[in-house]
Amino acid sequence: MARGEDLSSRVLEIVQQTPDCDVDNLAAHCSGMTWNQIFLALDRLSRSGQVVLKQDGTGHYRVTALPERPSHQSHVTHHS
């Protein structure tokens, strides 16, 4: 069985290649993954700020990949 991080990476790659896809289409592209695995991966990705899920008004959800956030480095300022 694949690790959760591997499944999340796979789901993220599919979402990046298929902008604004709905969850049903995503599931069709995730052959070999169960619905539970897909939803768990989406939950991880959403909580980490890598994707956003939006309801489209018809009861379907759309998944969009968010741009990668730059890492925040702390800058030390020296005062004279």
Contacts in CASP RR format, 6 or more apart in sequence:
PFRMAT RR
TARGET T0000
AUTHOR 0000-0000-0000
METHOD contacts of the structure
MODEL  1
MARGEDLSSRVLEIVQQTPDCDVDNLAAHCSGMTWNQIFLALDRLSRSGQ
VVLKQDGTGHYRVTALPERPSHQSHVTHHS
2 10 0 8 1.000
4 37 0 8 1.000
4 40 0 8 1.000
4 41 0 8 1.000
4 44 0 8 1.000
7 33 0 8 1.000
7 37 0 8 1.000
7 38 0 8 1.000
7 40 0 8 1.000
7 41 0 8 1.000
8 41 0 8 1.000
8 44 0 8 1.000
8 45 0 8 1.000
10 30 0 8 1.000
10 33 0 8 1.000
10 41 0 8 1.000
11 26 0 8 1.000
11 30 0 8 1.000
11 33 0 8 1.000
11 38 0 8 1.000
11 41 0 8 1.000
11 42 0 8 1.000
11 45 0 8 1.000
12 41 0 8 1.000
12 45 0 8 1.000
12 50 0 8 1.000
12 51 0 8 1.000
12 65 0 8 1.000
14 21 0 8 1.000
14 26 0 8 1.000
14 29 0 8 1.000
14 30 0 8 1.000
15 21 0 8 1.000
15 26 0 8 1.000
15 45 0 8 1.000
15 51 0 8 1.000
15 63 0 8 1.000
15 64 0 8 1.000
15 65 0 8 1.000
16 65 0 8 1.000
18 25 0 8 1.000
18 26 0 8 1.000
18 29 0 8 1.000
19 64 0 8 1.000
19 65 0 8 1.000
20 62 0 8 1.000
20 63 0 8 1.000
20 64 0 8 1.000
21 29 0 8 1.000
21 62 0 8 1.000
21 63 0 8 1.000
22 56 0 8 1.000
22 60 0 8 1.000
22 61 0 8 1.000
22 62 0 8 1.000
22 63 0 8 1.000
23 38 0 8 1.000
23 42 0 8 1.000
23 53 0 8 1.000
23 60 0 8 1.000
23 61 0 8 1.000
23 62 0 8 1.000
23 63 0 8 1.000
24 60 0 8 1.000
26 38 0 8 1.000
26 63 0 8 1.000
27 33 0 8 1.000
27 35 0 8 1.000
27 38 0 8 1.000
30 37 0 8 1.000
30 38 0 8 1.000
33 41 0 8 1.000
42 51 0 8 1.000
42 53 0 8 1.000
42 63 0 8 1.000
45 51 0 8 1.000
46 52 0 8 1.000
46 53 0 8 1.000
49 66 0 8 1.000
49 69 0 8 1.000
50 65 0 8 1.000
50 66 0 8 1.000
50 68 0 8 1.000
51 63 0 8 1.000
51 64 0 8 1.000
51 65 0 8 1.000
51 66 0 8 1.000
52 63 0 8 1.000
52 64 0 8 1.000
52 66 0 8 1.000
53 61 0 8 1.000
53 62 0 8 1.000
53 63 0 8 1.000
54 61 0 8 1.000
54 62 0 8 1.000
54 64 0 8 1.000
55 61 0 8 1.000
55 62 0 8 1.000
56 62 0 8 1.000
END
